[in-house]
């Protein structure tokens, strides 16, 4: 599912919301998650999962095209841990 499909699904499920309002809802949620992660925080959605960041150390990588060594800076990357309810729904028989 892509962002526009999510907006459409929200708009369809809530007839009192127009397309623009549904887009604003999706944008607000995603911006809030992004802002919290940028601050180094964690976002937990009960039953769905938790978003956090993890650090990656600086390292020496390799350019796959040329084979030459390249320095890769340390960085933070997003991490998602699914909640119990999501894992159970995914693994239903």
Secondary structure, DSSP 8 states (H G I E B T S, - for coil): --HHHHHHHHHHH-TTS-HHHHHHHHHHHHHHHHHHHHTT--EEETTTEEEEEEEE--EEEE-TTT--EEEE--EEEEEEEE-HHHHHHHT--
